[in-house]
């Protein structure tokens, strides 16, 4: 296992142009995880501004890049004192694969919410009492990314592995980076797409490719794994939209995500 900061590293080749490498182990069925790709774009977006953190990101996935070398191009659309906007895109094999827009700023340490009653209740099952997902899926296929991250589900939401989905369309549990590396605003961009599809709690399917992913980073996380709630909202016409809430170990909501993905059931 390699630390997330290494597998998502970008190196500036010239102003606004960065070299990156898509790691084959951060994939599902050979396809790189969408949040992982978003995190690499986020690193480039902050590198071209005077701000430290991505606070909002929206990416469209044009095609899945093959693992290997890639180039990220980043352009400041509007510089600002408190926030700036950046466009960033990932190119692999001469083809544009991901296009993203980012708002970057600097998150304060020690902030507290003014109002948070619109947020779902945080889970109560401790990390050690959740079920770790193995890298061999229920159909015998290897899910490479599960050999890198530690994904643990609350037992009630892990019933799909025994062929007993609850039908609620919700997965709850914890996510830890390799070597228990602390989460930061960049790796939170991965966290909002780091869980299995919540549709597994409805019916098993194959790969659920992300078409569009939006992420908000709300606060600097406390060290340790993060708690995840992944919820499906609507499946229709071969597409599903899901929402994701991410809390740090102290119970503070630190990130949110919404995505539209393709899905094939049956």
C-alpha positions as CSV (number, residue, x, y, z in Angstrom):
1,X,0.0,0.0,0.0
2,X,1.2,3.5,-0.8
3,X,0.0,6.6,1.1
4,X,-2.8,8.6,-0.5
5,X,-0.6,11.7,-0.6
6,X,1.7,9.7,-2.9
7,X,-0.8,8.1,-5.3
8,X,-2.6,11.4,-5.7
9,X,0.6,13.5,-6.1
10,X,0.9,16.0,-8.9
11,X,4.2,17.6,-10.1
12,X,4.2,21.0,-11.8
13,X,5.9,20.7,-15.2
14,X,5.2,24.3,-16.2
15,X,2.8,27.0,-15.0
16,X,-0.7,25.5,-15.0
17,X,0.4,22.0,-16.2
18,X,1.1,19.1,-14.0
19,X,2.3,15.5,-14.4
20,X,0.3,12.8,-12.5
21,X,0.1,9.0,-12.5
22,X,-3.2,7.1,-12.2
23,X,-2.5,4.2,-9.8
24,X,-4.0,0.9,-11.0
25,X,-4.7,-0.2,-7.4
26,X,-7.2,2.7,-6.8
27,X,-9.7,1.2,-9.2
28,X,-12.8,-0.9,-9.4
29,X,-12.8,-3.4,-12.3
30,X,-9.8,-1.6,-13.8
31,X,-11.6,1.8,-13.8
32,X,-10.1,4.5,-11.5
33,X,-12.3,5.7,-8.7
34,X,-13.9,9.1,-9.5
35,X,-13.2,10.6,-6.1
36,X,-9.5,9.6,-6.5
37,X,-9.3,11.5,-9.8
38,X,-11.1,14.5,-8.3
39,X,-8.5,14.6,-5.5
40,X,-5.7,14.8,-8.1
41,X,-7.4,17.7,-9.9
42,X,-8.0,19.4,-6.5
43,X,-4.2,19.3,-5.8
44,X,-3.6,21.1,-9.0
45,X,-6.4,23.6,-8.4
46,X,-4.9,24.7,-5.1
47,X,-1.3,24.8,-6.5
48,X,-2.2,27.5,-9.0
49,X,-3.7,29.8,-6.3
50,X,-2.7,31.4,-3.0
51,X,-5.3,29.4,-1.1
52,X,-4.8,26.1,0.7
53,X,-8.0,24.1,0.3
54,X,-10.7,23.1,-2.2
55,X,-14.1,24.0,-0.6
56,X,-16.3,23.1,-3.6
57,X,-15.7,20.9,-6.6
58,X,-17.8,19.7,-9.5
59,X,-16.4,17.2,-12.0
60,X,-17.8,15.6,-15.2
61,X,-16.3,12.3,-16.2
62,X,-16.0,12.2,-20.0
63,X,-14.3,8.8,-20.2
64,X,-12.3,6.6,-17.8
65,X,-8.6,7.0,-18.1
66,X,-6.4,3.9,-18.2
67,X,-3.9,3.6,-15.3
68,X,-0.6,5.2,-16.0
69,X,0.8,8.7,-16.8
70,X,-1.6,11.6,-17.1
71,X,-1.5,15.4,-17.4
72,X,-3.6,17.9,-15.4
73,X,-4.1,21.3,-16.8
74,X,-5.3,24.0,-14.3
75,X,-6.4,27.6,-15.1
76,X,-7.5,30.3,-12.6
77,X,-10.8,31.7,-13.8
78,X,-11.1,34.3,-11.1
79,X,-8.6,35.1,-8.4
80,X,-9.9,36.5,-5.1
81,X,-8.7,37.4,-1.6
82,X,-10.9,34.9,0.2
83,X,-11.9,32.5,-2.6
84,X,-10.8,31.8,-6.2
85,X,-12.3,29.7,-9.0
86,X,-10.2,27.3,-11.0
87,X,-10.9,25.1,-14.0
88,X,-8.9,21.8,-14.1
89,X,-8.9,18.9,-16.5
90,X,-7.2,15.5,-16.7
91,X,-5.8,14.3,-20.0
92,X,-4.6,10.7,-20.5
93,X,-3.4,9.2,-23.7
94,X,-4.0,12.5,-25.5
95,X,-7.7,12.4,-24.6
96,X,-9.5,14.6,-22.1
97,X,-11.0,12.4,-19.4
98,X,-12.2,14.6,-16.5
99,X,-13.3,18.2,-16.5
100,X,-13.7,20.0,-13.2
101,X,-14.5,23.4,-11.7
102,X,-13.2,24.3,-8.2
103,X,-13.7,26.9,-5.6
104,X,-10.6,27.2,-3.4
105,X,-10.2,29.0,-0.1
106,X,-8.5,28.5,3.3
107,X,-10.5,26.7,5.9
108,X,-10.1,28.0,9.5
109,X,-9.0,25.7,12.2
110,X,-11.3,25.2,15.2
111,X,-14.5,26.5,13.5
112,X,-17.9,25.3,14.8
113,X,-21.3,25.2,12.9
114,X,-23.8,28.0,13.5
115,X,-26.7,25.7,12.5
116,X,-26.6,22.0,11.5
117,X,-30.2,20.7,12.0
118,X,-30.5,19.9,8.3
119,X,-27.8,17.3,8.5
120,X,-28.7,13.6,9.1
121,X,-27.9,12.0,12.5
122,X,-24.4,10.7,12.8
123,X,-24.1,6.9,13.2
124,X,-23.5,5.2,16.5
125,X,-21.7,1.9,15.6
126,X,-18.0,2.1,16.6
127,X,-15.3,1.5,14.0
128,X,-14.2,-1.9,15.5
129,X,-17.8,-3.2,15.5
130,X,-18.3,-2.6,11.8
131,X,-17.7,-5.2,9.1
132,X,-14.6,-4.7,6.9
133,X,-15.2,-5.3,3.2
134,X,-12.8,-7.8,1.7
135,X,-11.2,-7.0,-1.7
136,X,-13.0,-10.1,-3.2
137,X,-16.5,-9.1,-4.2
138,X,-19.6,-11.2,-3.7
139,X,-19.3,-12.4,-7.4
140,X,-15.7,-13.4,-6.9
141,X,-14.1,-10.4,-8.7
142,X,-11.2,-8.5,-7.1
143,X,-12.0,-4.9,-6.1
144,X,-8.4,-3.5,-6.1
145,X,-9.2,-0.3,-4.1
146,X,-10.4,-2.4,-1.1
147,X,-6.8,-3.6,-0.7
148,X,-5.8,0.0,-0.3
149,X,-8.5,1.6,1.9
150,X,-10.2,0.1,4.9
151,X,-14.0,0.2,4.3
152,X,-16.1,-0.9,7.2
153,X,-19.9,-1.2,7.1
154,X,-22.4,-1.3,10.0
155,X,-23.6,-4.9,10.1
156,X,-27.2,-4.0,9.3
157,X,-26.1,-2.3,6.0
158,X,-23.7,-5.0,5.1
159,X,-26.5,-7.6,4.6
160,X,-26.2,-7.3,0.8
161,X,-23.1,-9.5,1.1
162,X,-25.3,-12.4,2.2
163,X,-27.9,-11.6,-0.5
164,X,-30.2,-9.8,1.9
165,X,-30.3,-6.1,1.0
166,X,-32.6,-4.2,3.2
167,X,-34.1,-2.1,0.3
168,X,-33.5,1.1,2.2
169,X,-30.7,2.1,-0.2
170,X,-28.3,3.2,2.5
171,X,-24.8,2.3,3.6
172,X,-23.3,3.4,6.8
173,X,-19.8,2.8,8.2
174,X,-16.2,4.0,8.3
175,X,-13.4,4.7,5.8
176,X,-9.7,4.7,6.6
177,X,-6.8,5.6,4.3
178,X,-3.7,3.3,4.0
179,X,-1.6,3.3,7.1
180,X,-4.3,5.3,8.9
181,X,-3.1,8.5,7.1
182,X,-5.0,11.5,8.4
183,X,-7.7,12.9,6.1
184,X,-7.3,16.4,4.8
185,X,-9.4,18.6,2.4
186,X,-7.9,16.8,-0.7
187,X,-8.5,13.3,0.5
188,X,-12.0,14.3,1.6
189,X,-12.7,14.8,-2.2
190,X,-12.0,11.0,-2.4
191,X,-14.0,10.2,0.7
192,X,-17.3,11.4,-0.8
193,X,-16.9,8.7,-3.5
194,X,-15.0,6.2,-1.4
195,X,-17.9,3.9,-0.4
196,X,-19.6,1.2,-2.5
197,X,-22.7,2.3,-4.3
198,X,-25.7,2.6,-1.9
199,X,-27.7,0.7,-4.6
200,X,-26.1,-2.5,-3.3
201,X,-28.6,-2.2,-0.5
202,X,-31.3,-2.4,-3.1
203,X,-30.0,-4.8,-5.7
204,X,-26.5,-5.9,-6.7
205,X,-25.2,-4.5,-9.9
206,X,-21.9,-4.3,-11.8
207,X,-19.8,-1.2,-12.0
208,X,-21.7,2.0,-11.3
209,X,-19.8,4.6,-13.3
210,X,-19.8,8.2,-12.0
211,X,-21.1,10.7,-14.6
212,X,-20.9,13.8,-12.4
213,X,-19.7,14.4,-8.9
214,X,-20.1,17.5,-6.7
215,X,-18.2,17.8,-3.4
216,X,-18.2,20.3,-0.6
217,X,-15.5,20.4,2.0
218,X,-16.9,22.0,5.2
219,X,-14.2,21.8,7.8
220,X,-10.7,20.5,8.6
221,X,-11.1,16.9,9.9
222,X,-9.8,15.5,13.2
223,X,-7.1,12.8,12.7
224,X,-8.4,9.2,12.1
225,X,-10.9,7.4,10.0
226,X,-14.1,9.2,8.8
227,X,-17.7,8.0,9.2
228,X,-19.7,7.7,6.0
229,X,-23.4,7.8,5.2
230,X,-24.0,6.9,1.5
231,X,-27.7,7.1,0.4
232,X,-29.4,6.4,-2.9
233,X,-32.2,8.8,-3.8
234,X,-33.7,7.8,-7.2
235,X,-33.0,5.1,-9.8
236,X,-34.6,5.7,-13.1
237,X,-33.7,5.3,-16.8
238,X,-30.4,3.5,-16.0
239,X,-29.1,6.2,-13.7
240,X,-29.0,6.8,-10.0
241,X,-28.3,9.8,-7.9
242,X,-26.6,9.4,-4.5
243,X,-25.7,11.7,-1.6
244,X,-22.8,11.2,0.8
245,X,-22.1,12.7,4.2
246,X,-18.7,12.5,5.8
247,X,-18.1,13.0,9.6
248,X,-14.7,13.0,11.3
249,X,-13.9,10.9,14.3
250,X,-15.1,13.7,16.6
251,X,-18.5,13.7,15.0
252,X,-18.1,16.9,13.0
253,X,-19.6,17.0,9.4
254,X,-16.5,17.7,7.3
255,X,-17.6,16.9,3.7
256,X,-20.7,16.3,1.6
257,X,-21.1,14.8,-1.9
258,X,-23.7,14.4,-4.6
259,X,-23.3,12.3,-7.7
260,X,-25.1,11.1,-10.8
261,X,-24.0,7.6,-11.9
262,X,-25.0,5.0,-14.5
263,X,-26.4,1.7,-13.3
264,X,-27.4,-1.7,-14.7
265,X,-29.6,-3.8,-12.6
266,X,-30.5,-7.5,-13.1
